[in-house]
Amino acid sequence: MPELPEVEITRQGLLKKIKHQVCTGAMVRETRFRKTIPSDLGILLSGQRLLDIKRRGKYLIWCFERSFLVSHLGMSGVLRVFPKEEPVRKHDHVDIEFGDLVVRYHDPRRFGFIIWLDKTEIPEDLPEIKRLGVEPFSVEFNAQYLEESLRKITRSIKEVLLSGHVVVGVGNIYCSESLFEAGINPFISANKLSLKQLEKLVQAIRTILSLSLQEGGSTLKDFVSAEGKEGYFTLNAKVYARSGKPCLRCGKTIEKKMQNGRASYYCPHCQRV
């Protein structure tokens, strides 16, 4: 599933190509997604200039002159910019046209969505956006905030980070890598972490996400940027998908355990607490 780095890379790639361009139409080949895409999207958007694309968590908010789009890539979604004459492939469900260019939404599993909002509506008030935690690079995300947020939470720190209710964008890959970077066991109760550990965790999350942005994100199966480039972060992963291999820090064996249906990779020596 595309996480914060992949969504941010997509946002930046789209803006390079289509910011301030006028939408000249749209083609919707499939409307059945997690949320229904309006079949008359071309009518709704035509003639409107794209002012900006913002990101909130894994959601992209497209700001047009008189309306908004809100998109989510789901499990397998990709947004790419093509010349308008680029042949359509299977699972290319939506085209948003900007003159000679087209933003094409490709989503084999159809767990993502694109919805349209009138200018009077506020995208940040959508329930799925409103309940999101803070952004990891914001000033609000700090050890004191985490200490207060986790005080009564007995679930594991890995589960809490993955939920997105405290901080957004720390998906399974980045969660495993961040916890290793901070020397924190993924199974420890969230409310057992000290302020010093939380300070390390905040810094680790920012470090890992920054590294992923530099490496173009993580391509496991479907993800490519808006310009068609794969991400290479996982090539440098220290624990993720390295079970049975020696820890790059201490030489002990990396372990893998399932945690609420998600694989957790960690070093039991470096992440004892």
N, C-alpha and C positions, 0 to 999 in steps of 0.2 A: 504493500500500500504506500503511495506517495506520502511523505511526511513533510514537516516544515521546510527543510532544505530544498526538497524537490519542488514543492509548491512555490517557494520564493524564487527559485531558478526559472520556473515556468513564467512567473509574473514578470521578472526582469527581461526574459527573452521576448515575451509578447510586447512589452512596452517599447523595446528597441525597434520593432517593426511597425507597430500600428498606433502608437500614442499620437493623439491629435488628428488621426485620420477619420474620415467620415464613413460610416457604415452604408454600404450600397445595396444591402440585401442579406438574406439568410436562407438556407435550405435545411429543413428538418426532415430527416429520413426515418427517424424513430422517435417516438414521444414517451415510450414506457421506460422510465428510470425510477430511481428512489423517489424522486419528485418529477411530476410530469412537465416536460418541456413544451411550451406553447407552440402549436403548429404554425401559427401566424407570426413567428418571431421576426421574419423579414419585414413585415408591415410595421411591427412595433418599433423596430430599430432604424429603419431606412431614413437617411438624411441627418442622423444624429452623429455628432463628433464624439469620439472617445477621449474624455478628458484625462482619465487616470485609471489605473487598476491597483487597488489596495489589497493587502492580505490581512486576514484575521484568523490565526490558527492555520488550518488547512483549507480555509475558504477564500476564494478570490471575489472581490467586489469590484465589478466593472462600472465605472462612473461615466455615463453618457450625459449629454446635455439635458435630456428630459426624462431619463429613466435610469434604472440600474439592472445589471445582471449579477446574480450570485451563482458561482459555480463551485463544485467539489469534484475532485477526481476519483473519489471512491477507492476501489481496490485496484483497478486496472486502467483508469482513464489517463489519456494523454491529450494535451492541447498543443498543436503544432501549426506553424505558419508555412503555407505553401504558395507558389504561384497558382493563380486561379485555374489554370489548365491542368494541374496535377490530377492524374486519374484517381478515382475514388476506389478505396479498398473495402473489403469486408469489415464490418464494425465501425466504419466511418459514418457516424450517426448525424452529425450536425456541422454545417458550414456557416461561418459568419464572415461576410464578404466586406472587404475594404478596397475598392477599386480593383487593381490587378492582383491583390493578395487575398487569401482566404485563411481564416483560423479554423482548423478542422478538429473536431472533437471525436476521438477514437476511444471506444470503451467496450471491449469484448464482454465483460461481466455485467455491465450496466448498473453498477452500484453507485455511480456518481450522479450528478444532475447539473442542469443549468436552469435557473428560474428567472423570470422577469419581474421587476417591481416598478411600480409607478414612482415618479419623482417625489410624491408626497409620502411615500413609505420610507422607513429607515432600515437599511439592511442589518445594522447592528442590533436591532430589536427582534430579529428572528430568534425563536426559542433556542435553536441549536447553536447560534452564535452568542446569545446572551449568557448562556451558562458556562462558557469557556473560561479557563483560568487565565492568568496573566501571560503576557508574551515574555519569552526567556531573555530577550535583550533589553527589556524595559527596566526603568529604574525601580519599578514596583517589585520586581523579582529579586529578592535578597534573602539573606539568612533569617532575618527577623520576621519577614513575611512567611517564610516556610515554617518557622517555629510556631507561629500563631496558627497557621492553617492546619498543621499536622498534630496539634496538641492532643486532640481527642480521637485520632485515627489509629486504630490498631491493625489495620490491614498492612501488608508488606509495602515497603517503599516502592518496589517495582510496580505493583498494582496501582498505587496512587499516581505515579508519574505517567503511566500509560493511559489513565482515565481522562487526562486533559482537563480535569476540573480544578487543579491547582496551578499547573503550568501547561501551556500548549506546546505541541510540536515534538515531544520527546517520545518518538515511536520505539518499537522494539529494538531495532538495531542501535539507535542512539541512546536508549535507556541502558542497555547492556554495557555499551562503551563508556557512558558517563559514570555509571556506578563503579566500573573498574578503575577509571581515572581517579575517582574520589576515594577508592579503597573501601567501599561500602558493600556489604553483603546484600544481594537483591531480596533476600527473604526476611530481613530484619523488620520489625514493626516500625511504621513510620514515626510514631510518637516516642520511640526509644533513641532517636538520633540527637546528638548534642549540637549545640550551636556551632561549635567548631567543625563538626562533620557537615552540617548544613552549609556552612561557608564554602567548604571544599566542593560540595555537590553543586552549588550555584556556579562556581567557577568552572567545574568540569563540564556541566551542561553547555555553557557558553563556548567552551573550548572545542568540544566535540561537534557542535552544530556549526561553528565557524569553519572547522576543518572540512566538514562535509560540503559546505557552500563553496569552498575553494576547490574541492575535487569534483564539483558538478553534481553532487548528490550521490544516491545509491541506485544503481540499476541491478535489480535482481532478475526481473523477467520483462516487465512491460515499459518501465519508465525511460523516456528520453526527454530532453529539453524541448522548448518551443522551436529550437533550431535543429533538432534531430540528434543531439549529442548525448552519449551515455555518460553516467556518473561512475566515478571510480573510488568512492570512499571505502567500500568494503574490502578493496585490495589491501588497505592499510589497517584493517580492523585488528584489534589486539585480543579480543575474546569472541566476538560474534562469529558463529559458524566455525569455530576452531576447537570444538570438543575433541579430546584425545590428544591434542597437540601440546607441546610445552609452552608454558606461560613465557612471554617475551620479557617479563620483568624478573621472575624468580626461578623459572625452569620447571616448576611443578606442572601437573597436568590440568588443562582447562576442562571443566565439567559442564555438562548440559543437563538441566532438569526442566520438566514441564511445570508451568505455573499458571493455573487458570487457562489452560489451553494454549499458552504461548511458551516458546522455548526461551529459557534463561541460560545464558552462557556466562561463566564466571570462574575466577581462580579462587579455590577455597583457602589458599594460603594468603594471598594478597588482599582478599576480601573476607577476612574472618569476622569482622564486626560491621 
